[in-house]
Amino acid sequence: MNKLRIALCDDDKRDCQRILNFVDEYLQEKNINADVKVFNHPDALLEECMGFRPHIYILDIVMPMVTGIEAARELRWNQPDAQIIFATSESTYALESFDVNPINYILKPVDREKLFSTLDLAISRIDLENDKSVLIKVKGGFQTIKLDDILYIEYRNHLVTYHLGSGECISPPTLRVGFSDYLDENHGGTDFVRCHESIAVNVGAIDKLTKTEITLRNKEILPVSKSRHSEVMDAYMDFRF
């Protein structure tokens, strides 16, 4: 089973610590192994969580510069399946918050039992068993990579390279087949789409698509060939909506 990932963002230290204590208590009581990261500013949340990719977000709404709702909109765009919980002292944002499809809106001071029941619901919607990963052949054996970590796959001079969000590149041994055959054999589902003869992009890593290029979530830009634009657009829209 993959490890649960939770992000908590609140600029009020006292409220943040209260919620964190409840989360730690919940995980211990339920015997759940999880990575929990705490942020006191939405900018740090948005920057780091593009790589951390939490399953669950617990967000304050009233924060400096960027509200929790605005942060959630950006996060939701890149993680349509993420579970979002708002915890706030302001009830006036309740209607606006539903724009990002949160699973609950909890008023502060956060009640232990209400948070626990909301976390139960969030986890029931997360399929950790099928948190996708990719097994690739490397020199001396095999390596497992989380699908979310892969930005795109590039083919050049009979060599395939997996480009990861961390900046790392991983290459299997030299291919004895063409790129199309390799993709059919190893990535035959809908997770990747060819945007160019030599590039297959992870659809979940696309942040923006135009007629000629793709902007990835790390702001890297890939070309889109004219003949493949329609296929890429269909895959992108299917993933988003």
Backbone as CSV, one residue per row, in Angstrom:
resi,resn,N_x,N_y,N_z,CA_x,CA_y,CA_z,C_x,C_y,C_z
1,MET,0.844,-1.191,0.000,0.000,0.000,0.000,0.884,1.247,0.000
2,ASN,0.494,2.276,-0.770,1.230,3.523,-0.796,0.936,4.328,0.464
3,LYS,1.847,5.223,0.788,1.730,6.022,2.005,0.794,7.204,1.787
4,LEU,-0.098,7.419,2.751,-1.018,8.545,2.706,-0.235,9.844,2.876
5,ARG,-0.615,10.876,2.107,0.045,12.186,2.199,-0.999,13.257,2.534
6,ILE,-0.704,14.037,3.571,-1.623,15.071,4.050,-0.885,16.398,4.137
7,ALA,-1.529,17.479,3.678,-0.970,18.823,3.806,-1.915,19.680,4.626
8,LEU,-1.339,20.423,5.585,-2.102,21.327,6.430,-1.545,22.731,6.254
9,CYS,-2.428,23.692,5.959,-1.974,25.068,5.759,-2.846,26.022,6.563
10,ASP,-2.213,26.726,7.500,-2.923,27.696,8.348,-1.894,28.684,8.872
11,ASP,-2.156,29.990,8.713,-1.183,30.986,9.149,-1.298,31.313,10.640
12,ASP,-2.338,30.799,11.287,-2.491,30.991,12.731,-1.814,29.818,13.446
13,LYS,-0.726,30.087,14.146,0.066,29.015,14.744,-0.724,28.186,15.744
14,ARG,-1.562,28.836,16.539,-2.325,28.113,17.554,-3.346,27.180,16.901
15,ASP,-4.076,27.704,15.915,-5.059,26.871,15.214,-4.374,25.723,14.481
16,CYS,-3.241,26.044,13.854,-2.502,25.038,13.093,-2.051,23.896,14.007
17,GLN,-1.521,24.248,15.161,-1.048,23.228,16.088,-2.197,22.384,16.619
18,ARG,-3.345,23.013,16.874,-4.522,22.272,17.348,-4.947,21.227,16.326
19,ILE,-5.021,21.645,15.052,-5.438,20.713,13.996,-4.396,19.620,13.809
20,LEU,-3.121,20.006,13.825,-2.052,19.018,13.668,-2.102,17.972,14.782
21,ASN,-2.357,18.418,16.002,-2.464,17.467,17.115,-3.604,16.473,16.885
22,PHE,-4.727,16.981,16.373,-5.864,16.101,16.085,-5.521,15.113,14.963
23,VAL,-4.824,15.613,13.932,-4.450,14.738,12.812,-3.515,13.636,13.302
24,ASP,-2.513,14.006,14.095,-1.586,13.006,14.643,-2.333,11.984,15.504
25,GLU,-3.273,12.463,16.303,-4.064,11.574,17.161,-4.911,10.621,16.315
26,TYR,-5.502,11.168,15.260,-6.323,10.362,14.358,-5.494,9.253,13.711
27,LEU,-4.334,9.615,13.179,-3.490,8.639,12.488,-3.022,7.539,13.443
28,GLN,-2.714,7.931,14.666,-2.281,6.949,15.661,-3.429,6.022,16.049
29,GLU,-4.607,6.606,16.255,-5.773,5.812,16.644,-6.172,4.826,15.560
30,LYS,-6.068,5.266,14.288,-6.472,4.421,13.164,-5.324,3.545,12.646
31,ASN,-4.142,3.726,13.240,-2.956,2.967,12.826,-2.653,3.178,11.339
32,ILE,-2.636,4.444,10.937,-2.386,4.817,9.547,-1.002,5.454,9.443
33,ASN,-0.198,4.962,8.514,1.127,5.519,8.249,0.991,6.631,7.218
34,ALA,1.377,7.845,7.572,1.183,8.975,6.660,2.326,9.973,6.766
35,ASP,2.556,10.688,5.662,3.446,11.848,5.653,2.577,13.090,5.798
36,VAL,2.829,13.893,6.820,2.060,15.114,7.055,3.000,16.303,6.954
37,LYS,2.665,17.245,6.090,3.470,18.460,5.957,2.625,19.672,6.350
38,VAL,3.248,20.582,7.089,2.558,21.758,7.613,3.121,23.016,6.957
39,PHE,2.221,23.906,6.537,2.615,25.158,5.889,1.904,26.315,6.587
40,ASN,2.600,27.442,6.727,1.973,28.617,7.340,1.701,29.724,6.330
41,HIS,1.956,29.418,5.047,1.667,30.395,3.993,1.262,29.651,2.720
42,PRO,0.219,30.123,2.045,-0.248,29.420,0.840,0.775,29.358,-0.289
43,ASP,1.679,30.347,-0.367,2.700,30.318,-1.418,3.592,29.087,-1.268
44,ALA,3.998,28.806,-0.023,4.835,27.631,0.227,4.060,26.350,-0.068
45,LEU,2.793,26.344,0.284,1.931,25.189,-0.006,1.884,24.907,-1.506
46,LEU,1.596,25.940,-2.286,1.454,25.765,-3.733,2.758,25.327,-4.376
47,GLU,3.859,25.879,-3.897,5.158,25.544,-4.487,5.562,24.109,-4.186
48,GLU,5.449,23.705,-2.936,5.945,22.378,-2.557,4.984,21.259,-2.924
49,CYS,3.689,21.539,-2.903,2.730,20.459,-3.111,2.584,20.051,-4.569
50,MET,3.174,20.802,-5.483,3.222,20.346,-6.867,4.057,19.071,-6.954
51,GLY,5.025,18.943,-6.049,5.837,17.733,-6.014,5.365,16.740,-4.978
52,PHE,4.934,17.234,-3.812,4.494,16.369,-2.719,3.187,15.653,-3.053
53,ARG,2.286,16.332,-3.751,1.032,15.742,-4.252,0.219,15.072,-3.139
54,PRO,-0.251,15.812,-2.141,-1.027,15.209,-1.052,-2.333,14.593,-1.532
55,HIS,-2.779,13.579,-0.802,-4.108,13.019,-1.030,-5.172,13.888,-0.366
56,ILE,-4.806,14.501,0.791,-5.747,15.291,1.582,-5.128,16.653,1.905
57,TYR,-5.927,17.721,1.701,-5.537,19.070,2.095,-6.482,19.561,3.187
58,ILE,-5.917,20.123,4.246,-6.710,20.793,5.272,-6.286,22.251,5.246
59,LEU,-7.194,23.129,4.799,-6.816,24.509,4.500,-7.637,25.516,5.294
60,ASP,-6.927,26.507,5.864,-7.608,27.697,6.364,-8.055,28.496,5.135
61,ILE,-9.061,29.328,5.300,-9.515,30.136,4.168,-8.898,31.531,4.199
62,VAL,-8.929,32.190,5.364,-8.419,33.557,5.464,-6.922,33.511,5.763
63,MET,-6.130,33.710,4.698,-4.678,33.697,4.821,-4.107,34.865,4.028
64,PRO,-2.868,35.263,4.302,-2.283,36.421,3.603,-2.064,36.166,2.117
65,MET,-2.331,37.183,1.324,-2.056,37.207,-0.120,-3.002,36.312,-0.914
66,VAL,-3.048,35.039,-0.583,-3.882,34.080,-1.328,-4.829,33.391,-0.343
67,THR,-6.132,33.450,-0.602,-7.064,32.769,0.296,-6.977,31.255,0.101
68,GLY,-7.469,30.523,1.078,-7.483,29.069,0.961,-8.291,28.601,-0.228
69,ILE,-9.344,29.333,-0.557,-10.178,28.962,-1.709,-9.407,29.155,-3.008
70,GLU,-8.681,30.261,-3.117,-7.873,30.505,-4.324,-6.772,29.455,-4.448
71,ALA,-6.144,29.122,-3.325,-5.116,28.081,-3.351,-5.726,26.750,-3.771
72,ALA,-6.910,26.461,-3.252,-7.574,25.200,-3.575,-7.922,25.114,-5.062
73,ARG,-8.296,26.227,-5.659,-8.596,26.227,-7.101,-7.368,25.809,-7.905
74,GLU,-6.219,26.359,-7.535,-4.985,26.018,-8.259,-4.596,24.569,-8.008
75,LEU,-4.718,24.126,-6.766,-4.385,22.742,-6.431,-5.334,21.772,-7.122
76,ARG,-6.611,22.112,-7.148,-7.619,21.251,-7.762,-7.354,21.074,-9.256
77,TRP,-6.843,22.124,-9.896,-6.572,22.044,-11.333,-5.542,20.956,-11.635
78,ASN,-4.525,20.847,-10.773,-3.475,19.861,-10.991,-3.748,18.530,-10.306
79,GLN,-4.651,18.521,-9.331,-4.989,17.297,-8.613,-6.505,17.165,-8.481
80,PRO,-7.168,16.812,-9.553,-8.642,16.753,-9.518,-9.195,15.759,-8.511
81,ASP,-8.397,14.767,-8.097,-8.892,13.758,-7.159,-8.529,14.048,-5.705
82,ALA,-7.842,15.139,-5.431,-7.447,15.451,-4.059,-8.675,15.735,-3.194
83,GLN,-8.593,15.368,-1.916,-9.670,15.619,-0.959,-9.354,16.909,-0.200
84,ILE,-10.257,17.881,-0.265,-10.021,19.193,0.332,-10.970,19.422,1.496
85,ILE,-10.388,19.801,2.638,-11.157,20.131,3.837,-10.833,21.572,4.210
86,PHE,-11.862,22.402,4.375,-11.641,23.769,4.839,-11.902,23.842,6.339
87,ALA,-10.996,24.504,7.048,-11.165,24.764,8.473,-10.968,26.260,8.670
88,THR,-12.012,26.977,9.083,-11.936,28.433,9.101,-12.826,29.042,10.173
89,SER,-12.500,30.253,10.557,-13.307,30.990,11.527,-14.394,31.809,10.848
90,GLU,-14.389,31.851,9.505,-15.324,32.678,8.744,-16.386,31.826,8.053
91,SER,-17.626,31.964,8.488,-18.709,31.194,7.871,-19.178,31.808,6.559
92,THR,-18.777,33.054,6.287,-19.273,33.762,5.104,-18.727,33.193,3.793
93,TYR,-17.678,32.364,3.873,-17.075,31.808,2.663,-17.666,30.446,2.273
94,ALA,-18.624,29.972,3.038,-19.124,28.613,2.844,-19.607,28.373,1.417
95,LEU,-20.424,29.273,0.895,-20.975,29.090,-0.450,-19.884,29.136,-1.505
96,GLU,-18.981,30.116,-1.387,-17.890,30.251,-2.361,-16.977,29.028,-2.353
97,SER,-16.790,28.412,-1.184,-15.869,27.286,-1.072,-16.311,26.081,-1.882
98,PHE,-17.604,25.949,-2.130,-18.091,24.769,-2.850,-17.704,24.783,-4.324
99,ASP,-17.148,25.895,-4.763,-16.626,26.002,-6.124,-15.514,24.989,-6.386
100,VAL,-14.789,24.599,-5.323,-13.670,23.660,-5.480,-14.013,22.272,-4.935
101,ASN,-15.296,22.049,-4.678,-15.787,20.729,-4.273,-15.061,20.161,-3.047
102,PRO,-15.078,20.887,-1.926,-14.477,20.336,-0.706,-15.363,19.240,-0.138
103,ILE,-14.808,18.391,0.705,-15.639,17.358,1.316,-16.256,17.845,2.629
104,ASN,-15.714,18.934,3.205,-16.344,19.519,4.387,-15.808,20.918,4.626
105,TYR,-16.575,21.676,5.384,-16.266,23.053,5.748,-16.463,23.123,7.256
106,ILE,-15.363,23.150,8.024,-15.432,23.059,9.481,-15.081,24.407,10.093
107,LEU,-15.953,24.893,10.957,-15.695,26.163,11.617,-14.754,25.966,12.805
108,LYS,-13.891,26.958,13.016,-12.979,26.942,14.152,-13.702,27.453,15.405
109,PRO,-13.267,27.041,16.577,-12.213,26.043,16.813,-12.651,24.667,16.347
110,VAL,-11.768,24.002,15.615,-12.100,22.721,15.007,-12.443,21.684,16.077
111,ASP,-13.574,21.049,15.871,-14.016,19.995,16.786,-13.348,18.667,16.417
112,ARG,-12.832,17.988,17.417,-12.100,16.734,17.208,-12.939,15.709,16.455
113,GLU,-14.144,15.465,16.922,-14.961,14.416,16.315,-15.382,14.775,14.894
114,LYS,-15.640,16.060,14.662,-16.023,16.476,13.313,-14.849,16.291,12.343
115,LEU,-13.640,16.622,12.802,-12.469,16.417,11.950,-12.235,14.927,11.710
116,PHE,-12.377,14.121,12.755,-12.168,12.682,12.620,-13.141,12.073,11.601
117,SER,-14.402,12.435,11.686,-15.390,11.883,10.754,-15.131,12.362,9.330
118,THR,-14.619,13.604,9.199,-14.293,14.128,7.870,-13.081,13.409,7.287
119,LEU,-12.100,13.117,8.106,-10.935,12.353,7.644,-11.342,10.930,7.265
120,ASP,-12.266,10.356,8.012,-12.797,9.032,7.633,-13.370,9.073,6.222
121,LEU,-14.158,10.109,5.941,-14.776,10.245,4.623,-13.711,10.461,3.549
122,ALA,-12.744,11.314,3.837,-11.685,11.593,2.854,-10.920,10.326,2.499
123,ILE,-10.536,9.576,3.512,-9.743,8.368,3.269,-10.562,7.307,2.552
124,SER,-11.864,7.275,2.788,-12.718,6.301,2.094,-12.770,6.563,0.592
125,ARG,-12.439,7.792,0.203,-12.467,8.163,-1.224,-11.110,8.018,-1.907
126,ILE,-10.109,7.620,-1.132,-8.747,7.510,-1.671,-8.395,6.037,-1.848
127,ASP,-7.955,5.690,-3.024,-7.574,4.303,-3.311,-6.052,4.197,-3.263
128,LEU,-5.521,4.003,-2.056,-4.068,3.923,-1.911,-3.495,2.672,-2.566
129,GLU,-4.306,1.615,-2.630,-3.825,0.376,-3.258,-3.503,0.609,-4.727
130,ASN,-4.275,1.522,-5.341,-4.098,1.759,-6.766,-3.523,3.139,-7.060
131,ASP,-2.812,3.692,-6.095,-2.069,4.922,-6.327,-0.970,4.556,-7.325
132,LYS,-1.162,4.915,-8.570,-0.436,4.291,-9.671,1.079,4.466,-9.602
133,SER,1.754,3.425,-10.025,3.206,3.463,-10.160,3.588,2.765,-11.458
134,VAL,4.804,3.001,-11.873,5.313,2.452,-13.132,6.574,1.645,-12.828
135,LEU,6.641,0.442,-13.341,7.832,-0.397,-13.181,8.619,-0.366,-14.482
136,ILE,9.862,0.108,-14.416,10.666,0.179,-15.628,11.971,-0.596,-15.434
137,LYS,12.447,-1.121,-16.532,13.711,-1.855,-16.511,14.855,-0.861,-16.532
138,VAL,15.810,-1.037,-15.640,17.006,-0.198,-15.598,18.224,-1.112,-15.554
139,LYS,19.394,-0.527,-15.670,20.611,-1.320,-15.641,20.709,-2.088,-14.319
140,GLY,20.794,-3.408,-14.415,20.936,-4.240,-13.227,19.646,-4.687,-12.589
141,GLY,18.484,-4.271,-13.157,17.227,-4.725,-12.561,16.042,-3.864,-12.961
142,PHE,15.181,-3.578,-11.985,13.965,-2.807,-12.247,13.824,-1.701,-11.206
143,GLN,13.061,-0.667,-11.566,12.813,0.435,-10.644,11.346,0.830,-10.715
144,THR,10.738,1.092,-9.544,9.355,1.538,-9.470,9.328,3.053,-9.293
145,ILE,8.525,3.719,-10.108,8.376,5.172,-10.038,6.898,5.495,-9.895
146,LYS,6.553,6.399,-8.985,5.174,6.845,-8.878,4.779,7.580,-10.160
147,LEU,3.592,7.256,-10.671,3.119,7.903,-11.892,3.118,9.421,-11.744
148,ASP,2.705,9.917,-10.593,2.644,11.359,-10.365,4.007,12.027,-10.462
149,ASP,5.071,11.252,-10.263,6.421,11.823,-10.307,6.922,12.033,-11.731
150,ILE,6.293,11.362,-12.688,6.757,11.416,-14.083,6.096,12.590,-14.809
151,LEU,6.893,13.429,-15.442,6.370,14.532,-16.247,6.173,14.100,-17.696
152,TYR,7.215,13.506,-18.276,7.094,13.036,-19.659,8.173,12.007,-19.956
153,ILE,7.979,11.307,-21.063,8.925,10.298,-21.537,9.454,10.764,-22.885
154,GLU,10.763,10.750,-23.035,11.388,11.230,-24.268,12.170,10.101,-24.932
155,TYR,12.135,10.078,-26.256,12.841,9.046,-27.026,13.859,9.728,-27.934
156,ARG,15.116,9.301,-27.806,16.165,9.892,-28.641,17.300,8.881,-28.832
157,ASN,17.674,8.654,-30.066,18.781,7.739,-30.385,18.599,6.364,-29.743
158,HIS,17.374,5.816,-29.876,17.035,4.486,-29.353,17.096,4.405,-27.826
159,LEU,17.067,5.566,-27.179,17.109,5.599,-25.722,15.869,6.325,-25.203
160,VAL,15.175,5.680,-24.254,14.011,6.289,-23.609,14.456,6.927,-22.298
161,THR,13.967,8.132,-22.025,14.297,8.825,-20.779,13.017,9.285,-20.097
162,TYR,12.888,8.921,-18.822,11.769,9.388,-17.996,12.211,10.653,-17.267
163,HIS,11.509,11.754,-17.515,11.818,13.022,-16.871,10.888,13.195,-15.673
164,LEU,11.461,13.325,-14.478,10.688,13.388,-13.250,10.557,14.828,-12.742
165,GLY,9.557,15.050,-11.915,9.322,16.371,-11.364,10.468,16.854,-10.500
166,SER,11.235,15.926,-9.938,12.380,16.279,-9.097,13.565,16.795,-9.906
167,GLY,13.487,16.662,-11.235,14.608,17.025,-12.095,15.453,15.831,-12.490
168,GLU,15.200,14.682,-11.842,15.953,13.472,-12.147,15.498,12.886,-13.482
169,CYS,16.411,12.245,-14.169,16.104,11.536,-15.417,16.521,10.076,-15.265
170,ILE,15.637,9.180,-15.674,15.906,7.749,-15.566,15.743,7.113,-16.938
171,SER,16.731,6.317,-17.338,16.699,5.714,-18.670,16.846,4.200,-18.604
172,PRO,15.907,3.468,-19.210,16.089,2.028,-19.387,17.211,1.773,-20.390
173,PRO,17.635,0.516,-20.533,18.660,0.205,-21.540,18.199,0.571,-22.948
174,THR,19.129,0.643,-23.867,18.822,0.974,-25.261,17.718,0.073,-25.800
175,LEU,16.749,0.683,-26.499,15.603,-0.074,-26.999,15.961,-0.889,-28.238
176,ARG,15.301,-2.042,-28.333,15.393,-2.847,-29.552,14.127,-2.705,-30.384
177,VAL,13.180,-1.890,-29.883,11.933,-1.632,-30.605,11.780,-0.129,-30.753
178,GLY,10.805,0.294,-31.554,10.538,1.713,-31.732,9.799,2.299,-30.537
179,PHE,9.680,3.624,-30.525,9.036,4.318,-29.416,7.565,3.930,-29.298
180,SER,6.875,3.831,-30.429,5.455,3.459,-30.403,5.256,2.089,-29.773
181,ASP,6.084,1.129,-30.162,5.977,-0.225,-29.607,6.292,-0.216,-28.112
182,TYR,7.271,0.569,-27.721,7.623,0.647,-26.299,6.446,1.186,-25.476
183,LEU,5.816,2.241,-25.979,4.676,2.827,-25.268,3.507,1.850,-25.211
184,ASP,3.249,1.149,-26.312,2.158,0.169,-26.343,2.387,-0.942,-25.322
185,GLU,3.632,-1.375,-25.199,3.960,-2.481,-24.306,3.971,-2.065,-22.834
186,ASN,4.366,-0.809,-22.575,4.582,-0.386,-21.192,3.587,0.651,-20.670
187,HIS,2.962,1.383,-21.555,2.043,2.446,-21.137,0.831,2.474,-22.067
188,GLY,0.125,1.369,-22.102,-0.975,1.236,-23.047,-2.279,1.875,-22.609
189,GLY,-2.346,2.439,-21.395,-3.580,3.047,-20.902,-3.722,4.492,-21.349
190,THR,-4.360,5.288,-20.498,-4.639,6.686,-20.840,-3.773,7.676,-20.054
191,ASP,-2.774,7.172,-19.329,-1.960,8.054,-18.493,-1.022,8.933,-19.309
192,PHE,-0.562,8.417,-20.452,0.367,9.163,-21.299,-0.226,9.356,-22.690
193,VAL,0.122,10.480,-23.311,-0.322,10.745,-24.678,0.862,11.323,-25.454
194,ARG,1.002,10.890,-26.705,2.085,11.413,-27.547,1.742,12.837,-27.970
195,CYS,2.607,13.776,-27.639,2.400,15.151,-28.086,3.347,15.493,-29.227
196,HIS,4.304,14.593,-29.468,5.329,14.789,-30.491,5.845,13.399,-30.844
197,GLU,6.473,13.263,-31.977,6.972,11.947,-32.381,7.894,11.337,-31.335
198,SER,8.622,12.179,-30.618,9.622,11.671,-29.686,9.276,11.929,-28.220
199,ILE,8.035,12.390,-27.934,7.669,12.729,-26.555,6.272,12.224,-26.225
200,ALA,6.155,11.554,-25.090,4.849,11.179,-24.532,4.723,11.863,-23.184
201,VAL,3.682,12.664,-22.993,3.531,13.453,-21.781,2.545,12.773,-20.830
202,ASN,2.838,12.877,-19.543,1.904,12.423,-18.520,0.749,13.423,-18.498
203,VAL,-0.447,12.969,-18.827,-1.589,13.878,-18.947,-1.828,14.629,-17.635
204,GLY,-1.589,13.958,-16.507,-1.792,14.594,-15.214,-0.781,15.675,-14.889
205,ALA,0.292,15.774,-15.677,1.334,16.784,-15.434,1.118,18.044,-16.258
206,ILE,0.107,18.038,-17.137,-0.147,19.192,-17.996,-0.855,20.290,-17.213
207,ASP,-0.281,21.478,-17.239,-0.901,22.631,-16.576,-1.642,23.500,-17.583
208,LYS,-1.101,23.596,-18.810,-1.711,24.451,-19.830,-1.421,23.869,-21.206
209,LEU,-2.406,23.960,-22.087,-2.253,23.440,-23.448,-2.691,24.490,-24.449
210,THR,-1.824,24.763,-25.422,-2.183,25.632,-26.540,-2.053,24.824,-27.830
211,LYS,-2.211,25.463,-28.951,-2.139,24.756,-30.230,-0.735,24.262,-30.546
212,THR,0.269,24.882,-29.947,1.646,24.538,-30.316,2.508,24.028,-29.172
213,GLU,2.028,24.181,-27.913,2.895,23.765,-26.810,2.117,23.390,-25.551
214,ILE,2.809,22.661,-24.688,2.285,22.259,-23.389,3.158,22.896,-22.315
215,THR,2.510,23.478,-21.311,3.226,23.931,-20.118,2.959,22.917,-19.017
216,LEU,4.030,22.335,-18.486,3.896,21.346,-17.429,3.773,22.028,-16.068
217,ARG,3.445,21.246,-15.053,3.247,21.843,-13.724,4.537,22.417,-13.140
218,ASN,5.703,22.015,-13.660,6.972,22.602,-13.208,7.403,23.761,-14.109
219,LYS,6.477,24.191,-14.986,6.662,25.320,-15.924,7.543,24.983,-17.121
220,GLU,7.999,23.742,-17.247,8.736,23.333,-18.445,7.764,23.304,-19.628
221,ILE,8.266,23.620,-20.803,7.422,23.694,-22.005,7.815,22.607,-22.993
222,LEU,6.804,21.894,-23.494,7.012,20.854,-24.499,6.281,21.235,-25.780
223,PRO,6.815,20.820,-26.943,6.127,21.112,-28.201,4.948,20.170,-28.426
224,VAL,3.951,20.654,-29.150,2.822,19.812,-29.580,2.777,19.866,-31.100
225,SER,2.936,18.726,-31.733,2.889,18.713,-33.193,1.445,18.882,-33.662
226,LYS,1.284,19.493,-34.820,-0.051,19.796,-35.353,-0.889,18.533,-35.510
227,SER,-0.254,17.452,-35.943,-0.991,16.208,-36.196,-1.463,15.532,-34.917
228,ARG,-0.877,15.894,-33.788,-1.223,15.233,-32.518,-2.026,16.117,-31.571
229,HIS,-2.268,17.356,-31.962,-2.932,18.283,-31.053,-4.324,17.791,-30.636
230,SER,-5.093,17.299,-31.586,-6.456,16.854,-31.282,-6.465,15.715,-30.261
231,GLU,-5.546,14.767,-30.417,-5.448,13.636,-29.496,-5.048,14.109,-28.101
232,VAL,-4.108,15.041,-28.053,-3.668,15.569,-26.766,-4.805,16.334,-26.088
233,MET,-5.522,17.134,-26.861,-6.634,17.906,-26.303,-7.708,16.978,-25.731
234,ASP,-8.042,15.926,-26.454,-9.057,14.975,-25.977,-8.622,14.321,-24.661
235,ALA,-7.362,13.901,-24.605,-6.850,13.258,-23.391,-6.833,14.236,-22.219
236,TYR,-6.456,15.466,-22.507,-6.380,16.510,-21.476,-7.766,16.827,-20.924
237,MET,-8.744,16.982,-21.800,-10.095,17.319,-21.357,-10.733,16.156,-20.608
238,ASP,-10.461,14.931,-21.064,-10.985,13.763,-20.345,-10.448,13.705,-18.927
239,PHE,-9.180,14.014,-18.782,-8.557,13.981,-17.445,-9.110,15.076,-16.545
240,ARG,-9.243,16.284,-17.079,-9.672,17.404,-16.257,-11.138,17.331,-15.872
241,PHE,-11.979,16.872,-16.795,-13.420,16.983,-16.561,-14.149,15.650,-16.540
